[in-house]
Amino acid sequence: MAGTQDIVFTQIAPRLGGQREAFEELCCQLARRSLPEEVFFTRLYGAGGDGGVECFADLSDGTRVGWQAKYVFDIDSAIRQADSSLTTALKIHSTLTRYIVCFPFDFTGPTGRRGRSGYEKFEDWRKRRESEAASQRRDLTIEVWPASKIRSLLMELDTTG
């Protein structure tokens, strides 16, 4: 039986135009399935025109959760692209309070070597952007769904592997 370690996102089958589109669709389907049925969910499409989110959910308290998928495999590119998308999302989605970024890789951790780990880089970016939002009197929580989280969500849906 296959396990989560067998899911390799560099080898995702190209669907809906390519591997990037397939990864985005996978993340959106997992997002949809992570919500209660009564939550209003919207999937967007627009290469460069999605308003900073691939999909979003409007919650009963009037807030919005947005998901953004970045099909890149290094932390610097992922953060740079997520940063641009988040800036757009905050302009377009006035009720956005939770932003979930999906990456097809797991972070590197602190090793004691020179330079910051992927985890440290992401945490620095997340804290900076949440702080900027707070200074503008805006509630914002940024979360990450790295490869391990996406694999876990897939296994919750298909326990047979």
PyMOL commands that set and color helices and strands:
alter all, ss='L'
color gray80, all
select helices_A, chain A and resi 4-6+9-11+19-33+75-92+118-135+147-157
alter helices_A, ss='H'
color red, helices_A
select strands_A, chain A and resi 40-43+55-58+64-69+96-102+141-145
alter strands_A, ss='S'
color yellow, strands_A
deselect
rebuild
show_as cartoon
